[in-house]
Amino acid sequence: MKNYQRRKAFIINDEVKEFKSYTKDGFYYKSTENLWFWKGRKNGKPHEFFAKSIEELKIIKKNNFIGKGNYEHKNDSSLDPEHTSTEEFGKKTGLGGKEYISMLLKRAVLPINEGDKRGVGRKKKGMHFIKCLEESDIHFEQIIHKRKVWVFKNVTNNKIKIFKSLWEKK
């Protein structure tokens, strides 16, 4: 059997006790009890399950805990087909991730603080981003989709090429 030991052993009352650390399934062996253990949750409370072999623990885990529950698995993160997310727009244009695209839009739309001199340059970059969008005929808006998100409309490959050339000019 494969040894999952991080520590070689430890000594209690001049007797060497062997401990093995966690397997990839989250099981561990207690040599003091000669059993395999798995910490899981039962009825929302932490609970420790044990068996004489890993195979028995796998059966317990499979039958009682993996994919079992009284909830539905839904993925509502998909947008309407005519909308393009900030993450997808960033990948298509090569500008960066969704955080960067959202930041540019936010800086352009929101007013800057009077005392913040750094905000002026940041605002200009956001305004340039919006100007490039408008000239390439790409529309944007903020919608509520589980939370507020920015989306783009009318995004085609030709419009992205126009946008990229405008963005690089600065």
NORFENUR-V53256 format. One record per residue. N is the residue number from 1. PHI is phi in whole degrees, -180 to 180 (999 if undefined). BURIAL is b if it has 9 or more other ideal C-beta (glycine too) atoms within 8 Angstrom, else e. D_CENTER is the distance of its C-alpha to the mean C-alpha in whole Angstrom. Layout:
BEGIN
N_PHI_BURIAL_D_CENTER, N_PHI_BURIAL_D_CENTER
END
This chain:
BEGIN
1_999_e_36, 2_-70_e_33, 3_-93_e_33, 4_-100_b_29, 5_-79_b_31, 6_-95_e_30, 7_-94_e_33, 8_-65_e_36, 9_-175_b_38, 10_-138_e_39, 11_-114_e_43, 12_-128_e_44, 13_52_e_48, 14_60_e_49, 15_-117_e_47, 16_-82_e_44, 17_-110_b_41, 18_-100_e_38, 19_-124_b_34, 20_-116_b_31, 21_-84_e_28, 22_-68_e_25, 23_-83_e_25, 24_-68_e_22, 25_-87_b_22, 26_90_e_22, 27_-93_b_26, 28_-141_b_28, 29_-110_b_32, 30_-108_b_34, 31_-73_b_38, 32_-67_e_39, 33_-111_e_39, 34_55_e_39, 35_-136_b_36, 36_-94_b_32, 37_-123_b_30, 38_-146_b_26, 39_-93_e_25, 40_-133_b_23, 41_-122_e_23, 42_-127_e_26, 43_56_e_27, 44_81_e_24, 45_-112_e_26, 46_-63_e_25, 47_-148_e_28, 48_-109_e_29, 49_-106_b_30, 50_-140_b_32, 51_-158_b_34, 52_-79_e_37, 53_-138_e_34, 54_-65_b_31, 55_-60_e_32, 56_-64_b_33, 57_-65_b_30, 58_-62_b_27, 59_-66_e_30, 60_-60_b_29, 61_-65_b_25, 62_-68_e_25, 63_-72_e_28, 64_-111_e_27, 65_-129_b_23, 66_-86_e_21, 67_72_e_20, 68_-98_e_23, 69_165_e_22, 70_-105_e_24, 71_-130_e_21, 72_-98_e_20, 73_-90_e_17, 74_-122_e_16, 75_-119_e_14, 76_-91_e_15, 77_-79_e_13, 78_-78_e_15, 79_-92_b_18, 80_-63_e_21, 81_-60_e_23, 82_-81_e_24, 83_-95_b_21, 84_-120_b_19, 85_-76_b_16, 86_-65_b_15, 87_-65_b_13, 88_-67_e_15, 89_-63_b_18, 90_-63_b_17, 91_-68_e_17, 92_-67_b_20, 93_-89_b_22, 94_79_e_20, 95_-77_e_20, 96_153_e_16, 97_-84_e_13, 98_-65_b_12, 99_-65_e_13, 100_-67_b_16, 101_-64_b_17, 102_-63_b_17, 103_-64_b_19, 104_-61_b_21, 105_-65_b_22, 106_-64_b_22, 107_-65_b_24, 108_-75_b_27, 109_-85_e_27, 110_-82_e_27, 111_-73_e_30, 112_-91_b_31, 113_-75_e_32, 114_-63_e_36, 115_-86_e_36, 116_-91_e_33, 117_-76_e_34, 118_-69_e_31, 119_-66_b_29, 120_-66_b_32, 121_-65_e_31, 122_-66_b_27, 123_-64_b_29, 124_-61_e_31, 125_-65_b_28, 126_-64_b_26, 127_-66_b_29, 128_-64_b_30, 129_-61_b_26, 130_-67_b_28, 131_-62_b_31, 132_-63_b_30, 133_-63_b_28, 134_-65_e_31, 135_-69_e_33, 136_-93_b_31, 137_62_e_31, 138_-107_b_28, 139_-98_e_27, 140_-135_b_24, 141_-161_e_24, 142_-106_e_21, 143_-119_e_21, 144_-101_e_20, 145_-134_e_17, 146_70_e_16, 147_-154_e_16, 148_-73_e_17, 149_-136_b_16, 150_-89_b_18, 151_-134_b_19, 152_-117_b_22, 153_-120_b_25, 154_61_b_27, 155_-93_b_25, 156_-128_e_27, 157_-63_e_28, 158_-64_e_31, 159_-68_b_29, 160_-68_b_27, 161_-62_e_29, 162_-63_b_31, 163_-59_b_28, 164_-60_b_28, 165_-65_e_32, 166_-67_b_32, 167_-67_b_29, 168_-71_e_30, 169_-66_e_34, 170_46_e_33
END
